Amino acid sequence: MKSSKRRLQALTEGTDGMPNYLKMEDSETSIPPVFRSRLHELFSQIEKEFDLLYTENLNLQEKIDILSEKLERESYIGDRQNVDYIEFDATGKNSKVKLSQSNSQKVKASHKLRVQTSKIVSSFKAPTYSCQLIREFTGHKDGIWDVTSARPGQALIGTASADHTACVWSVEWGKCLLQYTGHSGSVNSIRFHPSRDIALTSSGDNTAHVWQAAVNWDLPRGQSSEEELEGGGEESLGEGGDRPEVLRTPLIELSGHQGVVVAADWLTGGDHVITASWDRTANLYDVETGDCLQVLTGHDHELTHASAHHNARLVVTASRDTTFRLWDFREPIHSVSVFQGHTESVTSAVFTREDKVVSGSDDRSVKVWDVRNMRSALATIRSDSSVNRVGVSSAGLIAIPHDNRQVRLFDLQGQRLARLPRSSRQGHRRMVTSVAWAEDMSSNINFFSCGFDRRILGWSIQPSKEN
């Protein structure tokens, strides 16, 4: 619940921590200038003290992470040596294999059992992955809400930020090529069209925009990304090189919501758009005309996310009412199914290539569901922090970004595969808000993460050589 409040505050007030009444002009407030000046001074002192505490907390957290990883490795080794109980899903139904050892057994029987146990553990042990930070993208002036990859064949990513801008970046150069400034509020999500050079963004200004996302590949490369990583500094867009192109006017504005539009996505084919809003509704739009075709109602609280299926006219919407809904537009009259699998706000819900849905929540869990039978979750992943916008690869790897700066990887069976580094040198310094897979790029970068440290990190995630 605390994380939800923090995200809501950031969307409406920004992330600089300064109350709105201190940003007002003298004519807009009754506070005398002397008192306003004193308040500014006090808040500055508080901010400095908080920064010191925050730095100390990060250092302590890194030490705890190192110890936790050591304990996990020792526990895993112990599990391999003495497995008493294994539960796995081999045929779609839960099957159980129970192994027991008695101290009174003969050495031969005990040895035979250990061999059998080792085979079972080896057969069902999840593969591990290596995670290497390759490139860092900097330039946004406020927290970043969303990151997405372009369609196959284009080495581009897009980002949406609380600084009221969306950016299109070259993965190879690590540079921003295009900056969209058409929104008057926080930009909360971004998605590229499946076949055209246009992009879709949602915003705190109660609208979604469709805009031209064609980039100029002839822009000078400037400083290389590797040099940026070694420099360790944070620069604004265009500093140290040529500024990106700036686009201010959308091709079409999708209006009609009475509250913040927190997410938007293209339906398969790219002719229609789904939007999710704090006004508790999701809208279906015709992209060519900008007309709202349907208003989808039913959620009891603000919506937090919306996602469309990659090749079927299916949509999932998530909400703070602890539910997510599956909307089916394959028939002239759409149908809807409601699923209650979480105890707190559902922060995201996305489709997989295998017709499953993966949902994440502030209740610190991620669940995997079968679209054809969603009475109960196929797998449940528990964590120690609230979950933000999850991402699923075409191979079924679930990437889970957390409020505590962690990004963990699991498979669709709920087996843990890896955790991205979280040191001050390699990982994020504040909460990780969104992740995106990019498996069709020529670059060795196949995964991106973004957060409220104003950075986008490009990673290479590969199966470990030992597997």
C-alpha positions as CSV (number, residue, x, y, z in Angstrom):
1,M,0.0,0.0,0.0
2,K,2.9,2.4,0.8
3,S,4.4,1.8,-2.6
4,S,1.1,2.5,-4.3
5,K,0.8,5.8,-2.5
6,R,4.4,6.7,-3.4
7,R,3.7,6.0,-7.1
8,L,0.5,8.0,-7.1
9,Q,2.2,10.9,-5.4
10,A,5.0,10.8,-8.0
11,L,2.5,10.8,-10.9
12,T,0.8,13.9,-9.6
13,E,3.5,15.9,-7.8
14,G,6.7,14.8,-9.5
15,T,9.7,13.2,-7.7
16,D,11.6,16.2,-6.4
17,G,9.9,15.9,-3.0
18,M,8.9,19.5,-3.0
19,P,5.3,20.2,-1.9
20,N,3.1,22.0,-4.4
21,Y,2.5,25.0,-2.2
22,L,6.3,25.8,-2.2
23,K,6.3,25.9,-6.0
24,M,3.6,28.5,-6.2
25,E,4.2,32.1,-7.2
26,D,3.9,34.8,-4.6
27,S,0.5,35.8,-6.0
28,E,-0.8,32.3,-5.6
29,T,-0.2,31.8,-1.9
30,S,-0.9,33.6,1.3
31,I,2.3,32.5,3.0
32,P,4.5,35.5,3.7
33,P,7.8,35.6,1.8
34,V,9.8,35.4,5.1
35,F,8.1,32.2,6.1
36,R,8.3,30.7,2.6
37,S,12.0,31.3,2.6
38,R,12.4,29.7,6.0
39,L,10.4,26.7,4.8
40,H,12.6,26.3,1.7
41,E,15.6,26.3,4.0
42,L,14.1,23.7,6.3
43,F,13.1,21.4,3.5
44,S,16.7,21.7,2.0
45,Q,18.1,20.6,5.4
46,I,15.6,17.7,5.5
47,E,16.6,16.7,2.0
48,K,20.3,16.6,2.8
49,E,19.7,14.5,6.0
50,F,17.5,12.1,4.0
51,D,20.2,11.8,1.2
52,L,22.7,10.8,3.9
53,L,20.4,8.2,5.4
54,Y,19.5,6.9,2.0
55,T,23.2,6.4,1.0
56,E,23.8,4.6,4.3
57,N,20.8,2.5,3.7
58,L,22.0,1.5,0.2
59,N,25.4,0.5,1.6
60,L,23.8,-1.6,4.3
61,Q,21.4,-3.2,1.8
62,E,24.3,-4.2,-0.5
63,K,26.0,-5.9,2.4
64,I,22.8,-7.8,3.2
65,D,22.4,-8.8,-0.4
66,I,25.9,-10.3,-0.5
67,L,25.2,-12.3,2.7
68,S,21.8,-13.4,1.4
69,E,23.3,-14.6,-1.9
70,K,25.9,-16.6,0.1
71,L,23.2,-18.2,2.2
72,E,21.1,-19.0,-0.9
73,R,24.1,-20.7,-2.5
74,E,24.8,-22.7,0.7
75,S,21.2,-23.7,1.0
76,Y,21.0,-24.8,-2.6
77,I,24.1,-27.0,-2.2
78,G,22.5,-28.5,0.9
79,D,19.3,-29.2,-1.0
80,R,21.2,-31.0,-3.7
81,Q,22.9,-33.2,-1.1
82,N,19.8,-34.1,0.9
83,V,16.4,-33.8,-0.9
84,D,13.4,-35.0,1.1
85,Y,10.6,-33.7,-1.0
86,I,10.2,-32.5,-4.6
87,E,7.0,-31.1,-6.1
88,F,6.8,-30.4,-9.8
89,D,4.3,-30.0,-12.7
90,A,5.2,-32.6,-15.4
91,T,1.9,-33.3,-17.2
92,G,-0.3,-30.3,-16.4
93,K,-1.4,-31.9,-13.1
94,N,0.5,-31.7,-9.8
95,S,2.7,-34.8,-9.4
96,K,4.7,-35.5,-6.2
97,V,7.8,-37.6,-5.7
98,K,8.6,-38.3,-2.0
99,L,12.0,-39.6,-1.1
100,S,12.9,-40.7,2.4
101,Q,16.0,-41.9,4.1
102,S,16.4,-43.9,7.3
103,N,19.5,-44.0,9.3
104,S,19.0,-47.7,9.7
105,Q,19.2,-48.4,5.9
106,K,22.1,-50.2,4.5
107,V,24.9,-48.3,2.9
108,K,24.1,-49.8,-0.5
109,A,20.5,-48.8,-0.4
110,S,21.4,-45.3,0.9
111,H,23.9,-44.9,-1.9
112,K,21.3,-46.0,-4.5
113,L,18.8,-43.5,-3.1
114,R,21.3,-40.7,-3.3
115,V,22.0,-41.5,-6.9
116,Q,18.2,-41.4,-7.7
117,T,17.8,-38.2,-5.9
118,S,20.6,-36.6,-7.7
119,K,19.1,-37.6,-11.0
120,I,15.7,-36.0,-10.1
121,V,17.3,-32.8,-8.9
122,S,19.4,-32.6,-12.1
123,S,16.4,-33.2,-14.3
124,F,14.2,-30.5,-12.7
125,K,16.8,-27.9,-11.7
126,A,16.1,-24.6,-13.4
127,P,18.8,-23.3,-15.7
128,T,20.8,-20.3,-14.4
129,Y,21.5,-17.2,-16.4
130,S,24.4,-14.7,-16.5
131,C,23.4,-11.0,-16.4
132,Q,25.9,-8.4,-17.6
133,L,25.4,-4.7,-17.8
134,I,26.4,-3.5,-21.2
135,R,25.1,0.1,-21.7
136,E,23.6,2.9,-19.7
137,F,21.3,5.5,-21.2
138,T,20.9,8.8,-19.3
139,G,19.3,12.2,-20.0
140,H,15.8,12.2,-18.5
141,K,15.3,14.9,-15.9
142,D,12.9,12.9,-13.7
143,G,12.0,9.3,-12.9
144,I,11.3,7.0,-15.8
145,W,8.0,5.1,-15.8
146,D,8.2,2.8,-18.8
147,V,10.7,1.3,-21.3
148,T,9.8,-0.7,-24.4
149,S,11.6,-2.1,-27.4
150,A,10.8,-1.4,-31.1
151,R,9.6,-3.9,-33.6
152,P,12.1,-6.6,-34.9
153,G,14.8,-5.2,-37.1
154,Q,15.0,-1.8,-35.4
155,A,17.7,-1.4,-32.7
156,L,15.6,1.2,-30.8
157,I,14.0,1.5,-27.4
158,G,11.4,4.0,-26.1
159,T,11.1,5.5,-22.7
160,A,8.3,7.5,-20.9
161,S,9.2,9.8,-18.1
162,A,7.7,11.9,-15.3
163,D,9.6,14.9,-16.9
164,H,6.7,15.1,-19.4
165,T,8.8,13.7,-22.3
166,A,9.1,10.4,-24.2
167,C,12.4,9.5,-25.9
168,V,13.5,7.2,-28.7
169,W,17.0,5.8,-28.2
170,S,19.6,4.1,-30.4
171,V,20.6,0.9,-28.7
172,E,23.9,0.7,-30.6
173,W,25.0,4.3,-29.9
174,G,23.3,4.8,-26.5
175,K,22.0,8.2,-27.7
176,C,18.6,9.7,-27.8
177,L,17.6,10.3,-31.4
178,L,14.1,11.7,-30.9
179,Q,12.4,13.5,-28.0
180,Y,8.6,13.9,-27.9
181,T,7.4,16.8,-25.8
182,G,3.7,17.0,-26.8
183,H,2.3,16.0,-23.4
184,S,1.6,18.5,-20.6
185,G,1.8,15.9,-17.8
186,S,3.9,12.9,-16.8
187,V,4.3,10.4,-19.6
188,N,3.4,7.1,-18.1
189,S,3.8,4.5,-20.8
190,I,5.1,4.1,-24.4
191,R,4.5,1.4,-27.1
192,F,5.8,1.3,-30.7
193,H,3.4,0.4,-33.5
194,P,3.8,-3.3,-34.6
195,S,4.5,-2.3,-38.2
196,R,4.7,1.5,-38.7
197,D,7.1,4.2,-37.4
198,I,4.7,5.6,-34.9
199,A,4.5,5.5,-31.2
200,L,1.7,5.6,-28.5
201,T,2.1,7.3,-25.2
202,S,-0.2,7.8,-22.2
203,S,0.0,10.8,-19.8
204,G,-1.1,12.5,-16.7
205,D,-2.7,15.1,-18.8
206,N,-5.7,12.7,-19.3
207,T,-4.8,11.9,-22.9
208,A,-3.0,9.4,-25.0
209,H,-1.0,10.5,-28.1
210,V,0.0,8.8,-31.3
211,W,3.0,10.5,-32.9
212,Q,5.6,10.0,-35.7
213,A,8.5,8.0,-34.4
214,A,10.7,7.9,-37.4
215,V,14.3,8.8,-36.4
216,N,17.2,10.4,-38.2
217,W,19.9,7.7,-38.3
218,D,22.4,10.2,-39.8
219,L,22.8,12.1,-36.5
220,P,26.4,12.1,-35.2
221,R,27.2,9.3,-32.8
222,G,29.1,11.5,-30.4
223,Q,30.6,9.8,-27.4
224,S,30.3,6.0,-27.3
225,S,28.2,4.3,-24.7
226,E,31.1,2.4,-23.3
227,E,32.8,5.8,-22.5
228,E,29.6,6.9,-20.9
229,L,29.7,3.9,-18.5
230,E,33.3,4.6,-17.6
231,G,32.6,8.3,-17.0
232,G,29.9,7.5,-14.5
233,G,28.4,10.9,-14.8
234,E,24.8,11.9,-15.5
235,E,24.2,14.2,-18.4
236,S,21.1,15.9,-20.0
237,L,19.9,14.9,-23.4
238,G,22.3,16.2,-26.0
239,E,25.0,17.4,-23.7
240,G,28.4,16.5,-25.0
241,G,27.1,16.1,-28.5
242,D,24.2,17.1,-30.8
243,R,20.8,17.4,-29.3
244,P,18.1,15.0,-30.5
245,E,15.3,16.0,-32.8
246,V,12.3,17.4,-30.8
247,L,8.7,16.6,-31.8
248,R,5.9,18.6,-30.2
249,T,2.8,17.8,-32.2
250,P,1.0,14.4,-32.2
251,L,-0.6,12.8,-35.3
252,I,-3.7,12.3,-33.2
253,E,-4.8,12.9,-29.6
254,L,-7.0,10.3,-27.9
255,S,-9.2,12.1,-25.4
256,G,-12.2,11.2,-23.3
257,H,-10.8,10.1,-20.0
258,Q,-11.6,12.1,-16.9
259,G,-8.4,11.1,-15.1
260,V,-4.7,10.2,-15.6
261,V,-4.2,7.8,-18.4
262,V,-1.7,5.4,-16.9
263,A,-1.2,2.9,-19.7
264,A,-2.0,2.3,-23.4
265,D,-1.3,-0.5,-25.9
266,W,-1.9,-1.4,-29.5
267,L,-4.3,-4.2,-30.3
268,T,-3.0,-6.8,-32.8
269,G,-2.9,-5.3,-36.3
270,G,-2.3,-1.7,-34.9
271,D,-5.7,-0.3,-36.0
272,H,-7.1,0.0,-32.4
273,V,-5.7,1.2,-29.1
274,I,-6.7,0.3,-25.5
275,T,-6.1,2.9,-22.7
276,A,-6.3,2.5,-18.9
277,S,-7.2,5.4,-16.6
278,W,-7.5,6.5,-13.0
279,D,-11.2,7.3,-13.9
280,R,-11.7,3.5,-13.5
281,T,-12.4,2.9,-17.1
282,A,-10.5,1.5,-20.1
283,N,-11.3,3.0,-23.6
284,L,-11.0,1.3,-27.0
285,Y,-10.1,3.8,-29.8
286,D,-10.0,3.7,-33.6
287,V,-6.5,5.1,-34.4
288,E,-7.4,6.5,-37.8
289,T,-10.3,8.6,-36.6
290,G,-9.5,9.0,-33.0
291,D,-13.0,8.0,-32.0
292,C,-13.7,6.2,-28.8
293,L,-15.5,3.0,-29.8
294,Q,-16.2,1.5,-26.4
295,V,-15.8,2.5,-22.7
296,L,-15.0,-0.5,-20.6
297,T,-16.4,-0.2,-17.1
298,G,-16.5,-2.5,-14.1
299,H,-13.3,-1.9,-12.0
300,D,-14.0,-0.5,-8.6
301,H,-10.8,1.5,-8.3
302,E,-8.2,3.2,-10.5
303,L,-6.7,1.2,-13.3
304,T,-3.0,0.6,-13.2
305,H,-2.2,-1.1,-16.4
306,A,-3.5,-2.4,-19.8
307,S,-1.9,-4.9,-22.2
308,A,-3.0,-6.5,-25.4
309,H,-2.4,-10.0,-26.8
310,H,0.3,-10.2,-29.5
311,N,-2.0,-11.9,-32.2
312,A,-5.5,-12.1,-30.8
313,R,-8.0,-9.4,-29.9
314,L,-7.7,-9.9,-26.2
315,V,-6.9,-7.3,-23.6
316,V,-6.1,-7.5,-19.8
317,T,-6.6,-4.5,-17.5
318,A,-5.2,-4.3,-14.0
319,S,-6.6,-2.2,-11.1
320,R,-6.1,-1.1,-7.5
321,D,-9.3,-3.1,-6.7
322,T,-7.0,-6.2,-6.5
323,T,-8.4,-7.7,-9.7
324,F,-7.5,-7.9,-13.3
325,R,-10.0,-8.4,-16.2
326,L,-9.7,-10.3,-19.4
327,W,-11.6,-8.6,-22.3
328,D,-12.4,-10.6,-25.4
329,F,-13.0,-8.6,-28.6
330,R,-13.0,-11.5,-31.0
331,E,-16.8,-11.4,-31.3
332,P,-18.9,-8.3,-32.2
333,I,-20.2,-8.2,-28.6
334,H,-17.2,-8.3,-26.3
335,S,-17.0,-10.5,-23.2
336,V,-15.2,-10.0,-19.9
337,S,-13.9,-12.2,-17.2
338,V,-12.9,-11.0,-13.7
339,F,-10.0,-12.6,-11.8
340,Q,-9.3,-12.2,-8.1
341,G,-5.9,-13.7,-7.4
342,H,-4.2,-10.9,-5.4
343,T,-4.8,-9.2,-2.0
344,E,-3.6,-5.8,-3.0
345,S,-3.4,-3.6,-6.0
346,V,-2.5,-5.4,-9.2
347,T,0.3,-3.3,-10.8
348,S,0.5,-5.1,-14.1
349,A,-0.8,-8.0,-16.2
350,V,0.7,-9.2,-19.5
351,F,0.2,-12.0,-22.0
352,T,2.9,-14.6,-22.8
353,R,3.4,-16.3,-26.1
354,E,1.9,-19.5,-24.7
355,D,-1.5,-17.9,-24.0
356,K,-0.8,-17.4,-20.3
357,V,-1.2,-14.3,-18.3
358,V,1.4,-13.1,-15.8
359,S,0.1,-10.7,-13.1
360,G,2.1,-8.7,-10.5
361,S,0.9,-7.0,-7.4
362,D,1.7,-4.8,-4.4
363,D,1.1,-7.9,-2.3
364,R,4.6,-8.9,-3.3
365,S,3.6,-11.8,-5.5
366,V,3.6,-12.7,-9.2
367,K,1.2,-15.3,-10.6
368,V,1.0,-17.2,-13.8
369,W,-2.4,-18.1,-15.2
370,D,-3.7,-20.2,-18.1
371,V,-6.1,-18.0,-20.3
372,R,-8.3,-21.1,-21.0
373,N,-8.7,-22.0,-17.3
374,M,-8.0,-19.2,-14.9
375,R,-9.7,-20.5,-11.8
376,S,-6.4,-20.9,-10.0
377,A,-2.8,-19.8,-10.7
378,L,-0.4,-22.3,-12.4
379,A,2.5,-20.8,-10.4
380,T,2.9,-18.3,-7.6
381,I,6.2,-16.4,-7.1
382,R,6.6,-14.8,-3.7
383,S,9.0,-11.9,-3.1
384,D,10.0,-9.4,-0.4
385,S,9.0,-6.2,-2.2
386,S,6.1,-4.7,-4.2
387,V,6.1,-5.7,-7.9
388,N,6.0,-3.1,-10.7
389,R,5.5,-3.6,-14.5
390,V,6.6,-7.2,-15.3
391,G,8.0,-8.3,-18.7
392,V,7.9,-11.8,-20.3
393,S,10.2,-12.9,-23.1
394,S,9.2,-15.0,-26.1
395,A,11.0,-17.9,-24.4
396,G,8.9,-17.6,-21.3
397,L,11.4,-15.8,-19.0
398,I,9.6,-13.5,-16.5
399,A,11.5,-10.4,-15.4
400,I,10.1,-8.8,-12.2
401,P,11.1,-5.2,-11.3
402,H,10.7,-4.3,-7.6
403,D,10.4,-1.2,-5.4
404,N,13.6,-2.3,-3.6
405,R,15.7,-1.9,-6.7
406,Q,15.8,-5.6,-7.5
407,V,15.1,-7.3,-10.8
408,R,14.6,-11.0,-10.6
409,L,14.2,-13.6,-13.4
410,F,11.9,-16.7,-13.2
411,D,10.5,-19.2,-15.6
412,L,6.8,-19.8,-16.1
413,Q,6.9,-22.6,-13.6
414,G,8.0,-20.2,-10.9
415,Q,11.6,-21.4,-10.8
416,R,14.1,-18.7,-10.0
417,L,16.7,-18.3,-12.7
418,A,18.8,-15.2,-11.8
419,R,18.9,-11.8,-10.2
420,L,20.4,-8.7,-11.8
421,P,23.3,-7.1,-10.0
422,R,22.2,-4.4,-7.6
423,S,25.4,-2.7,-6.6
424,S,25.7,1.0,-6.8
425,R,28.1,0.6,-9.7
426,Q,25.9,-1.8,-11.9
427,G,22.3,-1.7,-10.7
428,H,19.6,0.8,-10.1
429,R,19.8,3.3,-7.3
430,R,16.0,3.7,-6.8
431,M,12.9,1.6,-7.5
432,V,12.8,-0.2,-10.8
433,T,9.5,0.7,-12.5
434,S,9.6,-1.3,-15.8
435,V,11.5,-3.8,-17.9
436,A,11.5,-4.9,-21.5
437,W,12.9,-7.8,-23.6
438,A,14.5,-7.2,-27.0
439,E,15.5,-10.5,-28.4
440,D,15.5,-9.6,-32.1
441,M,18.1,-6.9,-32.0
442,S,21.5,-7.4,-33.7
443,S,23.1,-6.0,-30.6
444,N,24.1,-8.3,-27.7
445,I,21.8,-6.3,-25.5
446,N,18.6,-8.2,-25.1
447,F,17.0,-6.7,-21.9
448,F,16.3,-3.2,-20.6
449,S,15.3,-1.9,-17.2
450,C,14.4,1.6,-16.0
451,G,13.7,3.3,-12.8
452,F,13.4,6.5,-10.7
453,D,17.1,7.0,-10.7
454,R,16.5,8.5,-14.2
455,R,18.5,5.8,-15.9
456,I,17.9,3.0,-18.5
457,L,20.2,0.1,-18.2
458,G,20.9,-2.3,-21.1
459,W,21.8,-5.9,-20.2
460,S,23.0,-9.1,-21.8
461,I,21.1,-12.0,-20.3
462,Q,22.3,-15.4,-21.5
463,P,22.2,-19.0,-20.2
464,S,25.3,-19.7,-18.1
465,K,28.0,-21.7,-20.1
466,E,28.0,-24.4,-17.4
467,N,24.4,-25.4,-18.2
